[in-house]
Structures are given as structure tokens and as C-alpha cells.
């Protein structure tokens, strides 16, 4: 089952928000959301969907994953990436990450919480390297996080 990847549309907003909420509840109890579910739904609808880099993964017509990517001048970024908890382990995240890696120029960077062992293993398995640890001062949850990078490919001589 290979998911269909496509640009997110406004009609996806409720499902995207539900995925982000359920992933945090299931996998990140150490980092409770500082926003209500209603605030997250509003942010997805009026903010996240307008970034231009949001795409979803669909299986059998249902949105099961979401990612927000950005091309920037110094480094590309993966700002959000989540797979519905009931669909983790089905290669959906790997498919989304491979797509992001093909779309974005390197280096590609992302943050995840230090305690998120599953995400850390996942990104390491795909070639990302931890380049900085923080005490969480700059994130809303105030949870220690880690900056990962997929470095620029070496140039041929």
C-alpha cells in the first residue's frame, strides 16, 4: 500500500488537525500541548494550510499523514511531519520523508523532542544527524529538543 501524496486543501484541515492532536496524545505525553484542540484546528485551517508547503498522505481516500516543508535560502526545513498513530509502521512516514528529501534542496533540517525516541530513530535511519541539543527554551512546550540535519550531498571532483 503506497500512499498517495498530494498538496493539502482546505477540506483536509479537520483531519490534519486531528492527526497532529492524536500523535501528540499517543506519542508525546511528556510534551502536552500548550494549545486547546480548538486552537489547533483554527491554526491548521487559517495558518498551516496557507504555508504552501503542506502535503498529505492518503490511503484508500483517507488522509493518514501530513508534512509541512519549506525551502529556505540557508537550509530547507521539515516543520511538521506526522502519521496517524493507527498507521505508524506502515511505511507512510518513510514515503513522506523520501518525498520531502526529493523536493527540498539540502541541507534539510528539522527539530524533534529529545524524548521522542521513535522519531529520533526514524530520522537517523534516513540519514539525518543530530547537530544540536537544546534545553527547549525556544519551543512552546519548553521541552528539550534536538536539531537534525541531512547534510548537502558531497560534490563530485
C-alpha positions as CSV (number, residue, x, y, z in Angstrom):
1,X,0.0,0.0,0.0
2,X,1.7,3.1,-1.2
3,X,0.1,6.3,-0.1
4,X,-1.0,9.0,-2.5
5,X,0.9,12.2,-1.7
6,X,-0.8,15.5,-2.6
7,X,-1.0,19.1,-1.7
8,X,-3.2,19.7,1.3
9,X,-6.5,21.5,0.6
10,X,-8.8,23.4,2.9
11,X,-11.2,20.4,3.2
12,X,-8.2,18.5,4.8
13,X,-7.9,20.9,7.7
14,X,-10.1,18.9,10.3
15,X,-8.3,15.7,9.6
16,X,-4.8,17.3,9.6
17,X,-5.6,18.8,13.0
18,X,-6.9,15.5,14.3
19,X,-3.7,13.8,13.2
20,X,-1.5,16.3,14.9
21,X,-3.6,16.1,18.1
22,X,-3.7,12.3,18.2
23,X,0.1,12.0,17.6
24,X,0.9,14.3,20.4
25,X,-1.5,12.5,22.8
26,X,-0.3,9.0,21.9
27,X,3.5,9.5,21.5
28,X,4.4,12.7,23.4
29,X,2.9,12.6,26.9
30,X,6.0,14.4,28.2
31,X,5.1,17.4,26.0
32,X,1.5,18.3,26.5
33,X,0.1,20.8,24.0
34,X,0.0,24.4,25.1
35,X,-3.0,24.9,22.8
36,X,-6.5,23.6,23.1
37,X,-7.8,21.2,20.4
38,X,-10.0,24.1,19.1
39,X,-6.9,26.4,18.8
40,X,-5.0,23.7,16.9
41,X,-8.0,23.2,14.5
42,X,-8.1,27.0,13.9
43,X,-4.3,27.2,13.4
44,X,-4.3,24.4,10.8
45,X,-7.2,26.0,8.9
46,X,-6.0,29.6,9.0
47,X,-2.3,29.3,9.3
48,X,-0.7,25.9,8.5
49,X,-2.7,25.3,5.3
50,X,-1.6,28.7,4.0
51,X,2.2,28.0,4.2
52,X,2.2,26.5,0.7
53,X,4.4,23.6,1.8
54,X,1.7,21.4,3.4
55,X,1.1,18.0,1.9
56,X,-0.9,14.9,3.0
57,X,-0.6,11.2,2.6
58,X,-3.8,9.4,1.6
59,X,-4.7,5.7,1.8
60,X,-8.0,4.5,0.4
61,X,-9.2,8.1,0.2
62,X,-8.4,8.9,3.9
63,X,-5.8,11.4,5.0
64,X,-3.4,9.4,7.2
65,X,-0.3,11.6,7.3
66,X,0.8,15.2,7.0
67,X,4.0,17.1,6.5
68,X,4.9,20.8,6.2
69,X,8.1,21.6,4.3
70,X,9.9,24.8,3.4
71,X,12.7,25.7,1.0
72,X,14.8,28.5,2.6
73,X,18.0,30.2,1.5
74,X,20.4,28.7,4.0
75,X,18.6,25.4,4.7
76,X,15.4,23.6,3.9
77,X,13.0,22.7,6.7
78,X,10.6,20.0,7.7
79,X,8.4,21.9,10.2
80,X,5.7,19.2,10.8
81,X,5.6,15.5,10.0
82,X,3.0,13.2,11.5
83,X,1.3,9.9,10.7
84,X,-1.9,8.9,12.4
85,X,-1.0,6.6,15.3
86,X,-3.0,3.7,14.0
87,X,-1.0,3.9,10.7
88,X,2.6,4.1,12.2
89,X,4.8,1.3,10.9
90,X,3.2,1.0,7.5
91,X,5.9,3.0,5.6
92,X,3.7,6.1,5.3
93,X,6.2,8.2,7.2
94,X,9.1,6.9,5.1
95,X,7.2,7.6,1.9
96,X,6.5,11.2,3.0
97,X,10.1,11.7,4.2
98,X,11.6,10.4,0.9
99,X,9.2,12.8,-1.0
100,X,10.4,15.7,1.2
101,X,14.0,14.7,0.6
102,X,13.5,14.7,-3.2
103,X,11.6,18.1,-3.2
104,X,13.9,20.0,-0.9
105,X,17.5,21.2,-1.6
106,X,20.0,20.2,1.1
107,X,20.8,20.7,3.8
108,X,17.4,19.8,5.3
109,X,16.8,20.4,9.0
110,X,14.1,19.6,11.5
111,X,13.5,19.6,15.2
112,X,12.1,16.8,17.4
113,X,11.9,16.4,21.1
114,X,14.9,14.7,22.7
115,X,12.5,12.3,24.4
116,X,10.9,11.3,21.1
117,X,13.0,8.1,20.7
118,X,10.8,6.8,17.9
119,X,11.2,9.9,15.8
120,X,14.9,10.1,16.6
121,X,15.5,6.5,15.4
122,X,13.3,7.2,12.3
123,X,15.3,10.3,11.2
124,X,18.7,8.7,11.9
125,X,17.7,5.6,9.9
126,X,17.0,8.0,6.9
127,X,20.5,9.7,7.2
128,X,19.7,12.7,9.4
129,X,22.4,13.5,12.0
130,X,21.8,15.3,15.3
131,X,23.7,18.6,15.2
132,X,22.5,20.4,18.3
133,X,20.7,19.8,21.5
134,X,18.7,22.5,23.2
135,X,17.1,22.9,26.6
136,X,13.7,23.7,25.0
137,X,13.8,27.3,25.9
138,X,12.8,28.3,22.3
139,X,9.9,26.0,21.9
140,X,6.4,26.4,23.2
141,X,6.4,23.3,25.3
142,X,9.8,24.1,26.9
143,X,10.9,20.5,26.3
144,X,14.5,19.8,25.4
145,X,14.7,19.2,21.6
146,X,17.3,18.1,19.1
147,X,18.1,19.7,15.7
148,X,18.7,17.2,12.9
149,X,20.2,17.8,9.6
150,X,20.6,15.9,6.3
151,X,23.7,17.4,5.0
152,X,24.4,18.6,1.5
153,X,25.5,15.8,-0.7
154,X,29.2,15.8,-1.4
155,X,30.1,17.3,-4.7
156,X,32.0,15.2,-7.2
157,X,35.5,16.2,-8.0
